[in-house]
Amino acid sequence: MAGRASLLCWRVLTGVLLLSLHAASGSLLPAQDTVQSPAKEAASAQQVKVERLIVQLGDSQYANRIRAQEELKQLGLAAFDALHRAQEHDDIEIAMRARYLVRSMRVQWALADDPPAVRKLLVAYGDRSSAERKNRMANLAKLPENQGITALCRLVRYESNEPLSKRAALLVMQHEQQAQADKVAGQLRQVIGTSRRTAAKWILAYAQTLQKPEAVLATWDKLTRAEEVTLSQFPKQSSRDITRDLLRWQAAMLRNLDRDDEAIAVIRRTLDLLEGTKQQLLDMIDWLVEREAWTVIDEIVERFPVQFNKYADLMYLVAESQAKQGRLEQSEKTAGRALAINPDDTRTHIESAVWLQRRGLIPWCEQEYRHVIKISQPESRQHIYSRFLLSEILHDQDRDLDAAKILQGVVEIMKQPQVLKDISEGFQRDPGGIRSRMYYFFAQHHAQQNELKKHQEFLEKGIAEDPRDADVLIAMYRLPGSDAAWKEKTESTISEAVKHFQAEVKKHETLFRQADSPVQQDAVRRKLASANNQLAWLVANTRGDFDEAVRCSHRSLELRPGSAGYLDTLAHCYYAKRDYKNAVKHQLEAVQGEPHSAQMQRQLKLFQKSLQEQAPQATKPD
């Protein structure tokens, strides 16, 4: 025990001497402050006290250790930064007690002057799991007008979990700063204060970057390399994702400064973080395609040949990168190699087709669906499903004859009783509705060819199969050169369809309120949303109560928030009311949800044109 006491006494004496030297040299304050204000003197004295108490956490006397611990606990956040550093102290006793104090420290995450949306997200933040804390951080970053930035800096400074502190810093850095760089930089420095945590250093460097980016390039190089070392030696204090995102941020900054060679060099450093998992490679290649880092993509393909020959979506990403470089012949060959992966696995090919559609790679998407149709049994679900989806894609591309012929394949096999039953029960599709959809595609094809007689003939076939097919009714309503009898019949059929959808809305609203289980409620929710959307779509594009259409459309979006198709309907509702501003607003949201929908893009241009034409009229005097 004597040896232990002597060692502790020496450490106490050394700690006090070091603190005295620091205080004398002014290292706890900015170098330019030769004359300290009373507030700064008090803060400096408090920090000296904190450091002294931390040293006493390892005192040879138990009573002194407990007293120091209690005093530090009373100091609260004023001692946080120093205690956080002390968690890695060489003295095990000091490190252990510092960790205890940091974990037990109560932080007031939400402040009175925070915006309401910020306070809501920070309610009971300290009691949440790590995953939920991360989710709350992401939502803070999404708040408009920098509302969540100050709170995120608070998390950078006081979040006891080191990786989460770094994640908060990255969210701040990734937030797009539109203007007022000096003001934002000042706010960041104020919240971070004297913290010397790793993430705090990132924020302070970021604040300087906002003002003088060229002056801080060397600092960023040191910070990112230090994080790579941390990941290697202390993996619990970082993660591959954090290190990757930090390097990506540095690369983006360098590219913004037209230092492309340096940016590519930083991007190459991220390759060492790859373990070769499919999702990792997908994310990396996707990110590189957006930034046109073609040479790095080639290096990844060479490094992980087994994975790229195993997964079609990885191969398609390579094909996409080749196409964007203008290497079209090579791109098509690569896409052919992707199609040849798992040639008999229909499920994999359908998944690839859906993924390709989301990326707007329609020719390859069509290729995948046609492959499934070719290799699968006509009565199989994969075959029917592929025909359904491909027909809609072709229709969106204004290839209505191709769409009709693809759907005709389903109509033909529906003649088999078992297939008809499977479609009704498994796909929950009405056979009459499928036939009506096919006739609608044929009708649209003839309209494009200006063959009005055949156009009308197929519309009549369609409405005979399904009197409530909204798209057929809309086409009938807009039929050029129609006579009085046609208009009367069309308007009567529309009125009957509207009444049907109104009854469906009323029925399913009642069922929704009465649903007593989440599963039942979810099933009714989908039907209720669809009924509201169908009513709104039909009325907005024909005739009726446009205000009711807007209400129904909003209701559908309450039930299915963010649905691009439902947002498209809402935009049409406002367009019918000649509220072109809201029509453009919601159509933009729809296009953001489905950026590769040709029809939505066409409607957006129409709505924007109407808004531009309306603007001059609005300024004319009465």
Summary of the structure (lengths in Angstrom):
residues: 622
radius of gyration: 32.3
end to end distance: 97.0
largest distance: 110.5
contacts: 1923
relative contact order: 0.03
helix: 78%
strand: 0%
